[in-house]
Amino acid sequence: MTASPSPAAGPTRDHLDWPFFGQEHRGFAETLDRFAGSDALSGIDHGDVDSACRALVRRLGKAGLLDACVASEAPDGPPIESRRVCLARETLAWHDGLADFAFAMQGLGTGAIGLAGTPELKAAVLPRVRSGDWLAAFALSEPDAGSDVAAMTCAARSDGDSYVLDGEKTWISNGGIADVYTVFARTGEAPGTRGISAFVVFADDPGFTVAERIEVMAPHPLARIRFEGCRIPASRRLGAAGEGFKIAMRTLDIFRASVAAAALGFARRALDEALAHAKARRMFGGMLADLQLTQAALGTMATGIDAAALLTFRAAWRRDVQRLPTTREAAMAKMTATETAQGVIDRAVQMFGGRGVRSGEVVERLYREIRALRIYEGATEVQTLIVARELLKGGA
């Protein structure tokens, strides 16, 4: 089999000319490219996922890139800008899916603290996460409460100046290696989602344990965690009692479009690999790229990526510039980008033939990495319902 030449050193930047972006975003993209082009992403042992994530977070923090996703503790600090988060995730995903994961979880794990934490809690947590010294996690899902958050059973009981947590969470990214967890638990102020509150739990709090480490097809640190009489100060509640669901949704609204951006990074890498392979692979007396079926596949892949990118950065721009809700727009972006990326990567694997399913090939890795994005932070089916719900509310 003919080896394919390496594609370009990073994702294409043509879309930075779109009106969604300014010069500051082009400068940020250059910073990202310098970071990714250095040795910052090399020498990471992906076979040891825990150590790899810790190393990647430290390097991201040292480079100052976590400033883009972790809120400032200062009262007048700049807000998290969705376009920067999206650009970072797109770039990191093109290079290394675990680097994208490490970056995103620092933001998602502390988003609620930035939104609703006390000044003291922000000062204690955010600088350490932003520097890469601490790892953060977002603990919402349960064994019987994923998309159906109202089915949550993990409970927090008020006891004097403390809360006592009991229950389990599962599919928790950075579970088992995080230093700080944002945890959502039922406090019972009202039925359903109106009776959920948000809390900050530290890994060394008595009563907190890691019940199970979970292995998945694209290695990421995941765990099922347990609370048994886990007593924490009431000052670690985020916002008012019963506001946890709103805080969770506000946090996810910040980062949901960035899941689409990560999918774009995977899709762009798959297209770049496919282009390089098609131009190098000899077949039937010519090149693979000469075949019309190949050209049709490449054209479809490129068009799908641009369509998904327009939806993704439209959602981010709407939030950053127009300061408008992006529930529908982010759902459209995540749904379209993740499903498109799955199709693009599948076509790339098919184009590589036998090499495409060989362990260690870039397209094989991408095939494993993209699958989870169609599920986490709201599965595709849930996103379609969100879009329909917003339309029926008159949001069209």
N, C-alpha and C positions, 0 to 999 in steps of 0.2 A: 504494500500500500504506500502511496506517495504521501509524505509528510506535508502538512499544510504550513505555510509560513505564518508567523505570528501576526495577528491583526494590529491595528494602531495601538498606541500606548494607553489609550483611554477612550471613553465614549465620545462620539461626535458632539460638537457644541453648536451646531447650526441653529438649534432652537433658542439659543441665548439672544438671537437677533429678534425674536418675537417681542411684541410690545408688553408682555408680562414682566420683562426684566429691564433693569437699569445697569449702569456701569458698575455699581457696587456688587451686583450679582456676577457679572463677568469677572470681576476681580476675585470674588470668593471662589469661583470655579477654577481660576488659575491656582489659588492656594490649595484647593483640593487636588488638582492634578500634580502639583509639586509634591504634596504629601504622598500620594499614591505612587508617584514615580520614583520616590526615594526608596530606601530599604525598610521603610516603616512596616510594610506588609509582607516582608520576606522573613524567612527564618522562623515562622510561626508553625508549631507542630499541631496541625489540625487533628491528629490522632488523639491528642490530649485536649479535649474541648474546653475543660475548665481553665487550664493554664493558658490556652490560646486566647480565651475571652479576656482573662485578666490582663494579659500582655497587650492585647489590642486596645483595651480601654485605657490603659496607662499611656500608650503611644498617642492615642487620640486626644487624651487630656493634655499631654505635654505639648502637643502641636496647637493647642487652643481651639480645636475643632468642636469640642463638646460645648463651647460657648453658644453654638448655634441651636442646641436642643435642650439645654438645661437652663432654667430660668435664673435670673439674677436674684440674689437675696435683698438687694437694695430696693427700697420702696419706689424709687423713680427709675428703676432699671429698665432696660429695653425689653419689650415683649419678644417671645419666641416668634420668629418669622417663618411661616410655612414654606415660602419659596426657598429659603436657605436650607431648611431641613430636607426638602425634596431634592435639591441639587446634591446635597451631601449623600443622601441615600442612593440616588441614581448612580453617582460616581463610585461609591464604595461597593455597591452591588455588582457593578461591571467588573470590578477587580477581585472581590472576595466577599462571598455571602456572609461569612462569619464576622467580617469587619462591619458590614452594614448592620447586622444583628446587634453587635456590641454597641455601636453608636445609637441605634434607635432605642434600645432598652434603657440607656441612661436618661433619655428624654421622657419616655413613657413612664418609667418607674418613678420619676420625680415630678411629672407634670401636675399632679393633684396637689403636691406640696407647694409648688410655685403659685398655684391658683388660690389655695385656701389655707395654707399653713400659717401659723403664728410667726411673727418676726423672729422669735427665738428658735423655732423649729427650722425655719428657712436657713438661718445663720449656722445652725448645727449640721445641716445635711447638704444643702446645695453646693457650697464650695468644695466639699470633699468629693461629691459625685462629679462635679464639673472638672476637677483636676485629674480625675481618673483614679484617685486613691480608694474610693468606695464604688461598689457595684450596686445598682438599684434594680428593683423588680416591682411589677404591677400584678397584684393578686386579686382577680375578680372571678374567674371561672371556678366552678365546682364540678364534682362528678356528675351531678344531675342538674346543673345550672350553668350552661354555656351561653348560647344565644338568648335563652329564657332567664334573664337575670332575676326576674321576680320569684323564681323557684329557689333562690338562695336560702341555705339553712345555716351556714356559719353565723354564729350569734355573738354579740358583744353585750354583756350585762353591766349596767352602771352600778358601781359599788363605792360610795363615798367619793373620794377624789381620784378614783381609778375606774377603768373598764376591765372586765375579765372576758377574754375571747375563748370560744370553744367551737371546734369544727374543722373542716378541711377545705383546701383549695387544690386545684390540679391544673396541669398544663401550664405551670408558672415558669415563664422564661426567666433565666438566671436563678431559678429555684435551686437552692443548695449551695450557691456561691455568692449570692447577694449579701451585702451588709445591711441594707435597708429595704423594707417592703412596704408598699402602699397596699393596705388590706381593706376590703369592703365586707362589712358584716351587718347582719340584721339586728337593729336595736328596737324595733317594734313600735315606732311612733304612729305608724299607719300601716294598712295592708299593702302588700305588693312592694313596688320599688320605692314608695314614699317612706318606708320604714327601714331604710338602709343608710348606714353612716360609714365614713371613711376614717382610717386610722393609720398611723405610722408604727411599724413594728421593726425592731432591730433583731439581727440574727442571734444575738446573745441574750435576748429576753427569756427568762424562765418560762417554761410551758410551750415554747416554740420548738418544733422539731421538723426535720426533713423525713417524711414517711417513706418516700420512694423516689429514686432517680429514674427518669423516663428517657429511653433511647428512641430516636426517630430516624427516618431515612436520610435526612440531611443533618448531620450531628450538630445539635445545639444543646446548651445546658437547660434542661427542663426537669421539673420535679413536682411531686405531690407533697404539700406541706400540711402540717397539723398543728392545731392550737388546743392545748389541754390545760384549762385554768391559767391561760396566759394573761397575766396582770400587767397593764401598762397605765401610765399616768393619763388622766383625762385631758391633759394639755396636748396630748398627741392625737386627739381627734381633729380631723380636718373639716373646717366649717362647722355649721350647726348640726345638731342631731337630726337625722332624717334627710340630710342633703347629699348623702353619699352617691346616690345614683346620678343626680345632676352633675356632681363633680366628676364622676367617671365618664359621663357622656361628653362633658366639656373637654376633658383630657383627650378622649378618643377623637373628638372633632379636630383637635390640633394636629394629631398624628395620622389620621386615617388616610388623607391624601398622600402622605409619605409612603404608605404601603404600596400605593400605585406607583410611586417614583422608584421604589426598590424593584418592582416588577419591570419597569422600563429599563432599569440598569441590566437586569438579567436578559431581557429581550434584545437590547442593543448588543450585548456581548454575543448572544447566539447568532444574530444577524452578521456581525463582524466575522465570527468564526466561519459561518457558512459562506460568506463572500470570499474569504481567503482560501477556503477549501475548494470552492467551485472554480476559482481561477487557477488552482494548482493541480487539480485532479484530472489526469488524462483518461479519456473514455471514448470508445468508438472512433478512434482516429482523430479526435479533437480534445477539447476540454469540456469538463462538466458544465462550465458556464455557457458553452455554446448551445446547449440543449434548451429548447423552448420551455419544456416542463420546469427546468431549473430556473429560468428567467421568470416564469410566471410565479413560482414559489417565492423568489426573492422580492418580486414586486408586491406581492400580497403581504409579505412579512413587513416590508418597509412602510407600506401604507397603514397597516394596522398599528404599528408603533407610533407613527405621527398622530394618528387619530387619538390614541390613548394618551399621548403626551399633551395634546391640546386640552383634553378633559382634565388631566392632572394639574396642569399649571393654571388652567382657568379657575379651578377650585382654590388653589393656593393664593392666586392673585385676588380673588374675590374676598377671601378672608383677610389678607394683608392690607389691601388697598381700599376696598369698598367697605370693609368692616361689617360685612353682612354674614348671616348664617350660611353655612356651607353643607348642611346635612344632606341635601339632595345631590349637590354637585360632587361632594366627596364620595358619596355612595356610587354615583355614576362612574367616577374616576377609578375607584378601587375595583369595582366589578369589571369594567372594560379592560383596564390595564392588566389585571391578573389573568383574566381569561385569554386576552390577546397574547400575553407572554407565554402562557402554556402552549398555545397553538404555534407561536413562532419557534419556540424551543423544540417542540415535537417535530416540526418541519426540518429544523437544523439537524436533529438526530437522524432523521430519515435520509437526509442528504449525505450524511457521513457514512451511511450504510453500516457495515459491521463495526467500524471504528466508533460509531456513535454510541454503542452500548458497552464499550470497553471501559472498565473501571479506570479512572484517572484521566479520561478525556474531559476537556472543558465542557463540552455539550452534555456529557453524561452527568457531570456534577450539577449543571444548570437544571437538567431534567428533574433531579431529586430536590433541588432547592426551591424551585418555583411552586411545587405542589402545595406546600403548607400555606402560601400566601393567599390561595383561593379559599382558605378556611379561617385563619386567625384574624382577629379584630373585625369579625362579622363575615360569615361565609357569603359566597356569591348569592345564594338564594335569599339570604337576609337583606342584602343590598338591594335586590330587586323589589322586595317588599317595602323597604324604606323609600325608594324612589316613588313607588305607587302611592304610598301613604302621603308623601309630601304633595303629590299631584292632587290627590283627593281633598287635601286640606285647602286647596286653592293656591298652592305655591308655584304654579306654572307661570 
